[in-house]
């Protein structure tokens, strides 16, 4: 047990708690402040958002002991807050309330937007709200409510007198005036052009800082109809190989062998295009290699990092090839909520099937299949809706097979 002292909604609080207690659990179970909702417990959905030293923070991934000496404000602590009062009225008028589960986190974030961005337009509001998910898809009403409050305060000349904090709080924040002063005092260094040939291989880890750490891992094995030598030669032509992967396109390969391209994904109305680059290192005599790449979707700001180890083994007496694949990946940003383990692995299985089928067609002299029958899905973009349907169908089949004792 560990003793902590902090301020919650203006009241001094002292308690003995297990060292690994999350702030959200402490607020709900110890302080009985159940307005702080727990959703994903991964810091993705934003339902648990509270204010820590004046800045929004995810209480489900913040240890309570890290808040020693901090000032924590939950949605209950905003009862008498003038901005929150305006927001509550606007949420009601603009129908920003549906099931209500996301509302406490939305309210805390909305208040922060109103304070920090008195001239925010819809684009800015949606960007700032990207870390708060509404499963009822009530974003239109929520955005309108925030805009209504911002415009009303602008007309009335209201000002919250927001200023950056003069020091970092116990759990850190991006609002510190000290950081801002240091950034102003230190002149920015000129960007130096880097010669393509002088760049180190991305596989050595020099690009790790440009994207999220690849903490997730999965393994897959594909069987390709064709001898190993033929498949290995095809793996050398990455541009052609990319055509076998739905959504992937290599636009350029520089002198150092670095690939530049894009991966397009559609999820209903959501479209993402991850512009990125990758390196491919091959060990010829061992029939294995390694890909390391990073990408970023400009529209959502989502970043992805991936490391792929692959090895080719003879199968069926040399008439087929088993491709063993190990993938480590990381995803951060607005689309990170789709990176749940089970869902990603099911998608990977579907993509692997499509990749294997396209590769076999290419080896036999045919063109890889493009599209998936969706008229709105041009080229070979990944249509996640069709993947979801396939995944759901496969899961239902597995469920009924278990129910009937077939598997």
Buried (B, 14 or more C-beta within 10 A) or exposed (E): EBEBEBBBBEEEBEBEBEEEBBBBBBBBEBBEBBBBBBBBBEBBBBBBBBBBBBBBBBBBBBBBBBBBEBBBBBBBBBEEBEBBEBBBBBBEEBEBBBEEBBBBBBBBBBBBBBBBBBEBEEEBBBBBBBBBBBEEEBBEBBBBBBBBBBEEBEEEEBEBEEEBBEEBBBBEBEBBEEBEEEEEEEEEEEEEEEEEEEBEBBBEEEBBEBBBEBEBEBEBEBBBBBBBEEBBEBBEEBBBBBBBBBBBBBEEBEEBBBBBBBBBBBBEEBEBBBBBBBBBBBEEEEBBBBBBBBBBBEEBEBBBBBBBBBBBBBBEEEEBBBBBBBBBBBBBBBBBBBBBEEBBBBBBBBBBEBBBBBBBBBBEEEEBBEBBEEEEBEEBBBBBBBBBEBBEEEEEEEEEEEEEEEE
